[in-house]
Amino acid sequence: MIVWIVLCCVLGAAVLLLIAAYATGRAKETCSRFVRVTGTAAPVSVLIAYPAENSTFQKAVVTLAEFLKSHCNCKVTIDVWQRGQVAQMGLVHWLTVQMDVAEKVIFVAAQSGSAKNYGPGPGPSDYTVPASVEDMFSLALSILASRAWDPVVLRKYATVHLGQKLSNESLPAVLTLCKSFCLMRDLGRLCSHLHGDRPSRNFRDFPLVRSALVSPQDDRTTMKLRNAIKDLQMWEESESTETLLLNL
């Protein structure tokens, strides 16, 4: 009996050692692949366009831009980071150039917008939303509409929903033609889409993204994005409740 107990302990220890060795090898392989992807591949150029909803919405959009830059190997262009260039080149010229040179263009959908009235709404005063944001978004939609006939070109564009996915009736018609992603649920798929046919197209090639989705408390940028979307949802719910009470 003692011999069998010893043999079982030895076999159990051997199995645990094999599992540990396999896990270590996989971790090293994943880490080396991440180094190859982010260390040697050029960042994907991404342009973000969004409507002038309110300060909470804009803050969530900027937080998304920060996440893509730090976690998804993206070179992000967004108006609030290039106000000097926008002023120097002019809104129309700047946006036209950026949409042409960007490898991917993200249109962020607003919960309170509608296909007929996709305009700014009231919001907190702690985050200034320039009036030019709405002009920029409308112009970007017009440029997309002029190119939407080509399905190959259309793959360059994506619609991102911050929180609950909107119905097609709540979106400009042209955005319903784009591939859509709902955050936080589709965060990994969004990173994969942005890299297209590059070797890093699978979000499993982004250990930081994968680990952040599993253990968000260990990653400040992911927590910041999650909290920004949560704040936006709370703001939208409070606005819906207030509107409902006023209509009673």
C-alpha positions as CSV (number, residue, x, y, z in Angstrom):
1,M,0.0,0.0,0.0
2,I,2.8,2.4,0.9
3,V,4.5,1.6,-2.4
4,W,1.4,2.4,-4.4
5,I,0.9,5.7,-2.5
6,V,4.5,6.7,-3.3
7,L,4.0,5.8,-6.9
8,C,0.8,7.8,-7.1
9,C,2.5,10.8,-5.6
10,V,5.4,10.6,-8.0
11,L,3.1,10.3,-11.0
12,G,1.0,13.2,-9.7
13,A,4.1,15.4,-9.3
14,A,5.3,14.4,-12.8
15,V,2.0,15.4,-14.3
16,L,2.0,18.8,-12.5
17,L,5.6,19.4,-13.7
18,L,4.5,18.7,-17.3
19,I,1.6,21.0,-17.1
20,A,3.7,23.8,-15.6
21,A,6.3,23.3,-18.4
22,Y,3.6,23.4,-21.1
23,A,2.1,26.6,-19.5
24,T,5.5,28.3,-19.3
25,G,6.2,27.4,-22.9
26,R,2.9,28.8,-24.1
27,A,3.4,32.0,-22.1
28,K,6.9,32.5,-23.6
29,E,5.5,31.9,-27.1
30,T,2.6,34.4,-26.6
31,C,5.0,36.9,-25.2
32,S,7.4,36.5,-28.1
33,R,4.6,36.8,-30.6
34,F,3.4,40.0,-28.9
35,V,6.9,41.4,-29.1
36,R,7.1,40.6,-32.8
37,V,3.7,42.2,-33.5
38,T,4.0,45.4,-31.5
39,G,7.8,45.7,-31.8
40,T,8.3,45.2,-35.5
41,A,5.0,46.0,-37.1
42,A,4.1,49.6,-37.8
43,P,1.0,50.8,-36.0
44,V,-2.3,50.8,-37.8
45,S,-3.5,54.3,-38.6
46,V,-7.0,54.8,-37.3
47,L,-9.3,57.9,-37.6
48,I,-12.1,58.3,-35.1
49,A,-15.2,60.3,-36.0
50,Y,-18.0,61.0,-33.5
51,P,-21.1,63.3,-33.2
52,A,-21.2,66.2,-30.7
53,E,-23.4,64.6,-28.2
54,N,-22.2,65.8,-24.8
55,S,-19.2,65.9,-22.6
56,T,-19.6,62.4,-21.1
57,F,-19.9,60.9,-24.6
58,Q,-16.8,62.7,-25.9
59,K,-14.8,61.7,-22.8
60,A,-15.7,58.0,-23.5
61,V,-14.6,58.4,-27.2
62,V,-11.3,59.9,-26.2
63,T,-10.8,57.1,-23.6
64,L,-11.4,54.6,-26.4
65,A,-8.7,56.4,-28.5
66,E,-6.3,56.1,-25.6
67,F,-7.0,52.4,-25.3
68,L,-6.5,51.7,-29.0
69,K,-3.2,53.6,-28.9
70,S,-1.8,51.8,-25.9
71,H,-3.2,48.3,-26.3
72,C,-4.0,47.6,-30.0
73,N,-0.9,49.0,-31.7
74,C,-2.8,51.8,-33.4
75,K,-1.8,55.3,-34.4
76,V,-5.0,57.1,-33.6
77,T,-6.1,60.4,-35.1
78,I,-8.9,62.3,-33.3
79,D,-9.8,66.0,-33.5
80,V,-9.1,66.8,-29.9
81,W,-5.5,65.7,-30.3
82,Q,-4.9,67.7,-33.5
83,R,-6.7,70.9,-32.9
84,G,-3.7,72.9,-34.1
85,Q,-3.6,71.1,-37.5
86,V,-7.4,71.3,-37.9
87,A,-7.2,75.1,-37.4
88,Q,-4.2,75.4,-39.7
89,M,-5.5,73.2,-42.6
90,G,-9.2,73.9,-42.2
91,L,-11.9,71.4,-41.2
92,V,-12.8,70.1,-44.6
93,H,-9.2,69.7,-45.9
94,W,-8.0,68.1,-42.7
95,L,-10.8,65.6,-42.5
96,T,-10.6,64.7,-46.2
97,V,-6.8,64.1,-45.9
98,Q,-7.2,62.0,-42.7
99,M,-9.9,59.8,-44.2
100,D,-7.8,59.2,-47.3
101,V,-4.6,58.3,-45.4
102,A,-6.1,56.3,-42.5
103,E,-6.1,52.5,-42.8
104,K,-9.2,52.3,-40.8
105,V,-12.0,54.8,-39.9
106,I,-14.2,54.3,-36.8
107,F,-17.6,56.0,-36.5
108,V,-18.7,56.1,-32.9
109,A,-22.5,55.8,-32.6
110,A,-24.4,57.9,-30.0
111,Q,-27.2,56.3,-28.0
112,S,-29.4,59.5,-28.1
113,G,-28.9,60.1,-31.8
114,S,-31.3,59.2,-34.6
115,A,-31.1,58.7,-38.3
116,K,-33.1,61.9,-38.8
117,N,-31.7,64.0,-36.0
118,Y,-28.1,63.1,-35.3
119,G,-27.1,66.2,-33.5
120,P,-25.6,67.4,-30.2
121,G,-27.5,67.1,-27.0
122,P,-27.2,68.8,-23.6
123,G,-24.4,67.6,-21.4
124,P,-22.3,68.4,-18.4
125,S,-20.1,71.5,-18.7
126,D,-16.9,69.9,-17.4
127,Y,-15.7,68.8,-20.9
128,T,-16.0,71.3,-23.8
129,V,-17.4,69.9,-27.0
130,P,-16.5,72.2,-29.9
131,A,-19.3,73.1,-32.4
132,S,-16.9,71.9,-35.2
133,V,-17.3,68.3,-34.0
134,E,-20.8,68.0,-35.4
135,D,-19.7,69.5,-38.7
136,M,-16.8,67.1,-38.9
137,F,-19.1,64.1,-38.2
138,S,-21.6,65.1,-40.8
139,L,-18.9,65.7,-43.4
140,A,-17.3,62.3,-42.5
141,L,-20.7,60.6,-43.1
142,S,-21.1,62.4,-46.4
143,I,-17.6,61.2,-47.5
144,L,-18.5,57.6,-46.4
145,A,-21.8,57.7,-48.3
146,S,-19.9,58.7,-51.5
147,R,-17.7,55.6,-51.2
148,A,-20.1,53.1,-49.7
149,W,-20.9,51.6,-53.2
150,D,-17.6,49.7,-53.2
151,P,-17.7,46.7,-50.7
152,V,-13.9,46.5,-50.7
153,V,-13.5,50.1,-49.7
154,L,-16.3,49.7,-47.2
155,R,-14.2,47.3,-45.1
156,K,-12.1,50.3,-44.2
157,Y,-14.9,51.6,-42.0
158,A,-16.5,50.4,-38.8
159,T,-19.3,51.5,-36.5
160,V,-18.6,51.3,-32.7
161,H,-21.4,51.3,-30.1
162,L,-20.4,52.4,-26.6
163,G,-22.6,50.2,-24.5
164,Q,-25.9,48.9,-25.9
165,K,-26.0,48.3,-29.6
166,L,-28.4,50.6,-31.4
167,S,-31.0,49.5,-33.9
168,N,-30.6,50.3,-37.5
169,E,-33.5,52.8,-37.3
170,S,-31.4,54.8,-34.8
171,L,-28.4,55.1,-37.1
172,P,-27.7,57.1,-40.3
173,A,-28.4,54.6,-43.1
174,V,-24.8,54.6,-44.3
175,L,-23.5,53.4,-40.9
176,T,-25.7,50.3,-41.1
177,L,-23.5,49.1,-44.0
178,C,-20.4,49.1,-41.9
179,K,-19.1,46.2,-39.7
180,S,-20.3,47.0,-36.1
181,F,-18.8,46.4,-32.7
182,C,-20.3,46.8,-29.2
183,L,-18.0,47.8,-26.3
184,M,-16.9,46.3,-24.0
185,R,-18.1,43.0,-25.4
186,D,-16.4,43.2,-28.8
187,L,-13.2,45.0,-27.7
188,G,-11.0,42.1,-28.8
189,R,-12.8,41.7,-32.2
190,L,-12.4,45.5,-32.8
191,C,-8.6,45.2,-32.4
192,S,-8.6,42.3,-34.7
193,H,-10.6,44.2,-37.3
194,L,-8.4,47.2,-37.2
195,H,-5.4,45.1,-38.1
196,G,-7.2,43.5,-41.1
197,D,-4.9,41.2,-43.0
198,R,-1.9,41.9,-40.9
199,P,-0.3,39.0,-38.9
200,S,-1.8,40.4,-35.7
201,R,-5.4,40.3,-36.9
202,N,-6.4,37.8,-34.1
203,F,-7.1,39.5,-30.8
204,R,-5.3,36.5,-29.1
205,D,-2.1,38.1,-30.5
206,F,-2.7,41.0,-28.1
207,P,-2.0,39.6,-24.6
208,L,-2.6,43.0,-23.0
209,V,-6.1,43.1,-24.5
210,R,-6.9,39.5,-23.6
211,S,-5.6,39.8,-20.1
212,A,-7.3,43.2,-19.6
213,L,-10.7,41.6,-20.6
214,V,-10.2,38.8,-18.2
215,S,-8.7,40.8,-15.3
216,P,-9.6,44.4,-15.9
217,Q,-8.7,45.4,-12.4
218,D,-5.0,44.9,-13.3
219,D,-5.1,47.3,-16.2
220,R,-5.7,51.0,-15.7
221,T,-6.4,51.9,-19.3
222,T,-9.0,49.2,-19.7
223,M,-10.6,50.1,-16.4
224,K,-10.7,53.8,-17.5
225,L,-12.5,52.8,-20.7
226,R,-14.9,50.5,-18.9
227,N,-15.7,53.2,-16.3
228,A,-16.1,55.9,-19.1
229,I,-18.7,53.7,-20.9
230,K,-20.4,53.0,-17.6
231,D,-20.6,56.7,-16.8
232,L,-22.0,57.3,-20.3
233,Q,-24.7,54.6,-19.8
234,M,-25.7,56.1,-16.4
235,W,-26.0,59.6,-18.1
236,E,-28.1,58.2,-20.9
237,E,-30.4,56.4,-18.4
238,S,-30.8,59.5,-16.3
239,E,-31.7,61.5,-19.4
240,S,-34.2,58.9,-20.5
241,T,-35.8,58.9,-17.1
242,E,-36.0,62.7,-17.0
243,T,-37.5,62.8,-20.5
244,L,-40.1,60.1,-19.5
245,L,-41.1,62.1,-16.4
246,L,-41.5,65.3,-18.4
247,N,-43.8,63.5,-20.8
248,L,-46.1,62.2,-18.1
